[in-house]
Amino acid sequence: MVIHPKIRGFICTNAHPLGCAAHVQQQIDFIQQQPRLEQVPQRVLVIGCSTGYGLASRITAAFGAGAKTLGVCFEKEPTEKRTGTAGWYNTAAFHDAAKAQGLYAKTINGDAFSDEIKAQVVEAIKADLGQVDLVVYSLASPKRKDPKSGEVYSSTLKPVGQAYTTKTYDTDRDEVKEISLEPATEDEIANTVKVMGGEDWELWLAALAEAGVLAAGCKTTAYTYIGKELTWPIYGHATIGKAKEDLDRAAAALRSNYAELQLEAYVSSLKALVTQASSAIPVMPLYISLIYGVMKQEGTHEGCIEQIYRLFTEGLYAASPTLDEAHRLRMDGFETNDATQAKVKALWDKVTQENFHQLADYEGYHADFLKLFGFGIDGVDYDADVDPVVSWS
Ligand code: NAD
């Protein structure tokens, strides 16, 4: 099969196996060029391990510290006629690279919100690892089926309290335009908290603790985005922000419930980056294109792998990490500092359809978007026939 990108709206509906493998290898290479990680535990569970920040976390633990990694993801397997999802190919490539270096890797593909997958993970830990000493929670999902009631909840991306009108960039039409978003209802807020809040993170830790597979002194982190004034109306102070506030509640509850185990639970705040999850959020493509340009000029631009390497070295495994007032690890300072935000705000006020491509780094945004699906990567022949069916063991 010859595989070229098929883009529909904010999503690419196919992926390139060799391109995804090359993208994973680039991240492994970056980690292997850094000083080796000290004091990083050797048995790591990553929930949401196949793309974005979760994949970067898995790569950092495995190739930076030689850790055994167990991953959970929800990806589509390829067939002869249809490519798999990028996360599928990334996982296959991760397994190949881990195997080549003699590193243990196991991945369970299924719904992380379900009791069945939690039970499978517990069994795998018991059989292969004994216990885990780091649990990374990096799910991004529009839906969650409650494991007890069977009810399916959907998240919404809407402002809270009042309608919000702002600029956005329509990636499909190459158009800067205004959008108006109506405020969420109370139900929509509650449902978003149900999907993206802390409840499932707590259920994971409860299942692991109950089975006795959490090592004493285990650390766990879930990821958040806090941002600043420009993104607050649609993110920080919006439905998704309410869900993220619930992570802070959950982290405190975890620290207190598992104090005997000396569990360290952190919410880690990361910078805005192009991932499958963020490209679906209105306003974010415009904001990210502008901030990419500013941060590249400032020399502070980072991708997922650079952010997570710093999270491990300056946050999770630092001797005395700096925590904010809500006990969070903050890796987003290069983005959220006042001087950088002022530059983005000035561009934001100025940006129009006519000047968008001069003011914003849309080229960088789009290149990163394509890379998520294994496209636009140097050294990959996109006109060559490739077998879409790839698996891992
Ligand atoms: P992503 O879409 O790249 O990754 C999501 C992961 O979750 C994938 O591995 C996917 O397979 C897995 N997943 C989704 N639903 C699942 C399910 N039901 N069962 C099992 N696995 C499932 O997303 P991302 O951007 O890396 O986001 C990860 C976390 O980081 C999220 O909490 C997000 O809010 C946070 N974050 C993202 C950004 C950003 O700009 N992208 C910034 C800060 C924080």
Boltz pocket constraint, residues with backbone or C-beta under 6 A from the ligand:
constraints:
  - pocket:
      binder: B
      contacts: [[A, 47], [A, 48], [A, 49], [A, 50], [A, 51], [A, 52], [A, 53], [A, 54], [A, 72], [A, 73], [A, 74], [A, 75], [A, 87], [A, 110], [A, 111], [A, 112], [A, 113], [A, 137], [A, 138], [A, 139], [A, 140], [A, 141], [A, 143], [A, 223], [A, 224], [A, 225], [A, 226], [A, 268], [A, 269], [A, 270], [A, 271], [A, 272], [A, 273], [A, 274], [A, 275], [A, 276], [A, 277], [A, 278]]
      max_distance: 6.0
